[in-house]
């Protein structure tokens, strides 16, 4: 990620030139959350923003994650007023679905989003998440890692409401399933918050199959949020079919796989210490060299459709199911504009069949997250 204000360069240098001559030579990639892509003019914005439904909740077809607006992967702090400008510009371009969590910061991302949406709060859908053991006052991580005890959920929601400057959270996710607390107890706490009008819908992030069934039976779920992209297709095996069976929406996070699918990472890219991807097996030198097969496929389709690679990756997700809504994030204005235009990219039936077959013929190498994150985050096996 970088501190680019998002304005198009007027010097004659492309973003690719700037990146290669500056950042990569310095030994680090300074990148937004999974969404730098080639400087291709995006498709025209539809006169009426494309809409989709997660269960009964209507949202824009492309959402926006604000996870890294408080701090980039390289630990730099973005210019806060520009982050607010990007969120407001996203709304102007038809994006009405914004994703955050108490754990992002902690707390600071909720504050950024809360400030940004004040002029149009009633016209957008905002999400937040609970589930980590975070002190609701200090924001300090507490022993145990996870905490979905009903009383803690209520305290977490009160804090989120204050930081978001709102009286309700449109969609509240359990961020990580807490094995110590029965999901029925979690559902009971959410139901109480719904009765008070503080939460309107609820969902789960990275749950197992049986957890989804039990949670939905206790209190109908609106959405499941899992990592899903051309590079991470695990949810296709069980989670997405179950969502279709139960009428639950699906929200892919990391839809551009930490910038891998945008065409700006190549086999020679290396990440600085402290960058999340430096410790992710998928981004190791060996894995990157192998995974360029998928990147080249995306770039070929981008040329074929005359759009940016990131738009191909997002449009592919949209083409999978009409109730899938990806939430790419960025700290750069140009990249938000590019992402928001992905809903205008259309595939014929023959094209999507051809692209699907090509994507599924490529086996992506390397774990999607560092093993330590998978071990500590509470991510459930989809088989459970």
C-alpha positions in Angstrom: 0.0 0.0 0.0 1.1 3.6 -0.5 0.2 7.1 0.5 -0.9 7.9 -3.0 -3.8 10.3 -2.9 -5.4 8.3 -5.8 -5.1 11.1 -8.4 -4.0 9.9 -11.8 -0.4 10.7 -12.6 0.1 13.7 -14.9 3.9 13.2 -15.3 3.8 10.6 -18.1 5.0 7.9 -15.7 2.6 5.0 -15.3 1.8 3.4 -11.9 3.8 0.4 -13.1 6.8 2.6 -13.7 6.5 4.2 -10.3 6.2 0.9 -8.6 9.1 -0.8 -10.4 11.5 2.2 -10.2 10.7 3.0 -6.6 9.1 0.6 -4.3 10.3 -2.8 -5.7 13.9 -1.5 -5.9 13.7 -0.5 -2.3 12.9 -4.1 -1.5 9.3 -3.7 -0.4 5.9 -3.6 -1.9 3.7 -0.9 -0.5 0.3 -2.0 -1.5 -3.4 -1.6 -0.7 -5.6 -4.4 0.6 -5.6 -6.7 -2.4 -6.4 -4.3 -5.1 -3.6 -2.6 -7.0 -4.1 -3.3 -10.7 -3.0 -2.1 -14.1 -3.9 1.5 -15.2 -6.8 0.4 -17.4 -9.8 2.7 -17.8 -12.7 1.0 -15.9 -16.0 0.3 -17.6 -18.5 3.1 -17.3 -20.4 3.3 -14.1 -24.0 2.0 -14.6 -26.5 4.8 -14.3 -28.2 2.7 -11.6 -25.8 1.0 -9.3 -26.0 -2.8 -9.5 -27.7 -4.3 -6.4 -27.8 -7.7 -4.9 -29.4 -9.4 -1.9 -27.8 -11.2 1.0 -30.8 -13.0 2.3 -33.3 -10.2 2.7 -30.6 -7.5 3.0 -30.1 -5.4 -0.2 -26.6 -4.1 -0.9 -24.5 -2.9 -3.8 -23.0 -5.7 -5.9 -19.5 -4.6 -5.0 -18.9 -3.7 -1.3 -15.8 -2.2 0.3 -13.6 -3.4 3.1 -11.8 -0.8 5.2 -9.6 -3.2 7.1 -6.3 -1.5 6.3 -7.4 2.1 6.4 -5.8 2.5 9.9 -2.5 0.8 9.0 -1.1 -0.7 5.8 0.6 -4.1 5.6 3.9 -2.3 5.7 2.8 -0.7 9.0 2.6 2.8 7.6 -0.4 4.9 8.6 -2.5 6.2 5.7 -3.6 9.8 5.6 -6.9 9.7 7.5 -8.7 12.5 5.6 -8.0 10.7 2.3 -9.4 7.4 3.7 -12.6 9.3 4.5 -12.5 10.8 1.0 -12.2 7.4 -0.6 -15.2 6.0 1.4 -17.3 9.0 0.4 -16.2 8.7 -3.2 -17.1 5.0 -3.2 -20.6 5.9 -2.1 -20.8 8.5 -4.9 -20.0 5.6 -7.3 -22.8 3.4 -6.0 -21.1 1.4 -3.3 -23.4 1.1 -0.3 -21.9 -1.9 1.6 -19.0 -1.2 3.9 -17.2 -3.8 6.1 -15.2 -3.3 9.2 -14.7 -4.9 12.7 -13.7 -3.9 16.2 -10.5 -6.0 15.8 -9.3 -3.8 12.9 -7.1 -1.3 14.8 -8.4 -2.4 17.2 -11.3 0.2 17.0 -9.7 2.7 14.6 -11.3 1.4 11.4 -14.7 1.7 13.0 -14.0 5.3 13.8 -12.8 6.0 10.3 -15.9 4.4 8.8 -18.2 6.1 11.3 -16.8 9.6 10.4 -16.9 8.9 6.7 -20.6 7.8 6.4 -22.2 10.5 8.6 -23.6 12.5 5.6 -25.3 9.4 4.2 -25.6 6.9 7.1 -29.2 6.0 6.3 -28.4 5.2 2.7 -25.7 2.6 3.4 -25.3 -0.9 5.0 -22.5 -1.2 7.4 -21.1 -4.3 9.0 -18.9 -5.0 12.0 -17.7 -8.0 13.9 -17.2 -9.4 17.4 -15.5 -12.5 18.7 -11.9 -11.7 19.7 -11.0 -11.3 23.3 -10.5 -7.5 23.2 -11.0 -5.2 26.2 -14.0 -3.1 25.2 -12.5 0.0 26.8 -8.7 -0.1 26.2 -8.7 -2.2 23.0 -6.0 -4.5 24.5 -6.0 -8.1 23.5 -6.9 -10.3 26.5 -5.8 -13.9 27.3 -7.7 -16.6 25.5 -7.7 -15.1 22.1 -11.5 -15.5 21.5 -14.5 -14.3 23.5 -18.1 -14.8 22.4 -19.7 -14.9 25.8 -23.1 -13.2 25.6 -22.2 -10.4 28.0 -19.0 -9.7 26.1 -20.9 -9.5 22.8 -23.2 -6.9 24.2 -20.3 -4.8 25.5 -18.5 -5.2 22.1 -21.6 -4.0 20.2 -22.1 -1.0 22.5 -18.5 0.0 21.7 -18.9 -0.5 18.0 -22.1 1.6 18.0 -20.3 4.6 19.6 -17.3 4.4 17.3 -19.5 4.0 14.2 -21.6 6.9 15.4 -24.8 5.1 14.7 -27.8 3.5 16.6 -27.6 0.1 14.8 -25.3 -2.2 13.0 -26.9 -3.5 9.8 -25.0 -6.8 9.7 -23.1 -8.1 12.6 -20.7 -11.1 12.2 -19.2 -13.4 14.7 -15.6 -12.8 13.6 -14.3 -16.1 14.7 -16.2 -19.1 16.1 -15.5 -19.5 19.8 -15.5 -23.3 20.6 -16.0 -22.5 24.3 -19.4 -20.9 23.7 -22.3 -22.8 22.1 -23.4 -21.1 18.9 -27.0 -21.2 20.3 -25.9 -19.0 23.1 -24.3 -16.6 20.7 -27.5 -16.5 18.6 -29.5 -15.8 21.8 -27.4 -12.7 22.5 -27.8 -11.5 18.9 -31.5 -12.0 19.1 -31.7 -9.8 22.2 -29.7 -7.1 20.4 -32.1 -7.4 17.5 -35.1 -6.9 19.7 -33.4 -3.7 21.0 -32.9 -2.5 17.4 -29.1 -2.4 17.8 -28.4 -5.2 15.3 -30.6 -5.8 12.2 -29.0 -8.9 10.7 -26.3 -11.4 11.7 -23.7 -13.6 10.1 -20.6 -15.8 10.6 -17.0 -15.5 9.4 -15.1 -18.7 8.5 -17.5 -21.1 10.2 -17.7 -24.9 9.8 -20.7 -26.5 8.1 -22.3 -27.8 11.2 -21.9 -24.4 12.9 -23.7 -22.8 10.0 -26.6 -25.2 10.3 -26.9 -24.9 14.1 -26.6 -21.1 14.0 -29.2 -20.8 11.2 -31.6 -23.0 13.0 -31.3 -20.9 16.2 -31.6 -17.6 14.4 -31.6 -17.2 10.6 -28.3 -16.0 9.2 -28.1 -13.3 6.5 -24.5 -13.9 5.3 -21.4 -16.0 5.6 -18.1 -14.2 5.2 -15.2 -16.5 4.0 -12.1 -16.0 2.0 -13.0 -16.7 -1.6 -11.3 -15.8 -4.9 -10.0 -17.3 -8.0 -7.0 -18.4 -5.9 -8.9 -19.6 -2.8 -11.8 -21.8 -4.0 -12.3 -23.9 -0.8 -15.9 -22.5 -0.1 -17.1 -24.1 -3.4 -16.9 -27.6 -2.0 -19.5 -27.2 0.9 -20.0 -23.7 2.2 -21.5 -22.1 -1.0 -23.8 -25.0 -1.7 -25.0 -24.9 1.9 -25.6 -21.1 1.6 -27.7 -21.8 -1.5 -29.7 -24.5 0.3 -30.5 -22.3 3.2 -30.9 -19.0 1.4 -27.9 -17.3 3.0 -25.8 -14.7 1.2 -22.0 -15.0 0.8 -19.4 -12.3 1.2 -15.9 -13.1 0.0 -13.1 -11.3 1.8 -9.6 -11.1 0.2 -11.4 -11.3 -3.2 -8.2 -10.2 -4.9 -6.0 -12.4 -2.7 -3.8 -9.7 -1.2 -3.1 -8.1 -4.6 -2.0 -11.4 -6.2 -4.9 -11.3 -8.7 -4.4 -7.7 -9.9 -1.4 -8.4 -12.1 1.0 -6.2 -10.1 2.8 -9.1 -8.4 5.2 -11.2 -10.4 7.5 -14.1 -9.8 10.3 -11.7 -8.7 8.3 -9.7 -6.2 9.6 -9.9 -2.6 8.0 -8.5 0.6 9.6 -6.5 3.3 9.7 -7.8 6.9 6.5 -6.9 8.6 4.4 -7.2 5.5 1.7 -9.8 6.1 2.6 -11.6 2.8 6.2 -12.1 3.8 5.1 -14.9 6.1 2.3 -16.3 3.9 3.3 -19.5 2.0 1.3 -18.5 -1.1 3.6 -15.5 -1.6 6.9 -17.4 -1.1 9.3 -17.2 -4.1 8.6 -20.8 -5.0 4.9 -20.4 -4.7 4.8 -17.1 -6.6 6.6 -18.6 -9.6 4.0 -21.4 -9.7 1.0 -19.2 -9.1 1.8 -16.9 -12.1 -0.2 -19.4 -14.2 -3.3 -18.0 -12.7 -2.1 -14.4 -12.9 -1.3 -14.8 -16.6 -4.7 -16.3 -17.2 -6.4 -13.2 -15.6 -4.2 -10.8 -17.6 -5.1 -12.6 -20.8 -8.8 -12.1 -20.0 -8.3 -8.5 -19.0 -6.8 -7.8 -22.5 -9.7 -9.8 -24.1 -12.3 -7.7 -22.3 -10.3 -4.5 -22.3 -10.5 -4.0 -18.5 -8.2 -4.3 -15.6 -7.1 -7.7 -14.2 -8.7 -6.8 -10.8 -12.0 -6.3 -12.5 -11.8 -9.7 -14.1 -11.2 -11.3 -10.7 -14.1 -9.5 -9.1 -16.5 -10.0 -12.1 -15.7 -13.7 -11.9 -16.9 -13.8 -8.3 -20.1 -12.0 -9.2 -20.7 -14.5 -12.0 -20.6 -17.5 -9.6 -23.9 -16.7 -7.8 -26.3 -13.8 -7.8 -26.1 -13.6 -4.0 -22.2 -13.3 -3.8 -21.0 -9.8 -2.9 -17.2 -9.3 -2.7 -15.6 -6.6 -0.5 -12.3 -5.5 -1.9 -10.4 -3.0 0.1 -7.9 -0.2 -0.8 -6.3 2.9 0.4 -5.9 4.4 -3.1 -8.7 6.4 -4.8 -7.9 5.1 -8.3 -8.1 1.5 -7.2 -11.4 2.0 -5.5 -12.8 3.5 -8.8 -11.4 0.5 -10.6 -13.0 -2.0 -8.2 -16.3 -0.2 -8.2 -16.5 -0.7 -12.0 -16.2 -4.4 -11.9 -19.9 -5.0 -11.7 -20.1 -3.6 -15.3 -17.9 -6.4 -16.6 -20.2 -9.0 -18.2 -19.5 -12.5 -19.4 -21.6 -14.5 -21.8 -22.5 -18.1 -20.7 -19.8 -19.4 -23.0 -17.2 -17.0 -21.7 -17.9 -17.8 -18.0 -17.8 -21.5 -18.7 -14.5 -21.1 -20.5 -13.0 -19.0 -17.8 -14.3 -21.3 -15.0 -12.7 -24.3 -16.7 -9.4 -22.5 -17.0 -9.4 -21.3 -13.4 -10.2 -24.7 -12.0 -7.5 -26.4 -14.1 -4.9 -24.4 -12.2 -3.8 -25.6 -8.7 -2.7 -22.7 -6.6 0.3 -23.4 -4.5 0.8 -22.4 -0.8 -1.4 -21.8 2.2 -3.7 -18.8 2.0 -2.7 -17.6 5.4 0.4 -18.1 7.6 0.1 -21.4 9.5 0.3 -19.5 12.8 -2.7 -17.3 11.8 -4.7 -20.4 10.9 -3.8 -22.0 14.2 -4.6 -19.0 16.4 -7.4 -17.3 14.6 -10.1 -19.8 15.4 -10.8 -20.5 11.7 -12.8 -23.7 11.6 -12.4 -26.5 9.2 -15.2 -26.3 6.6 -15.8 -30.0 7.2 -16.8 -29.5 10.8 
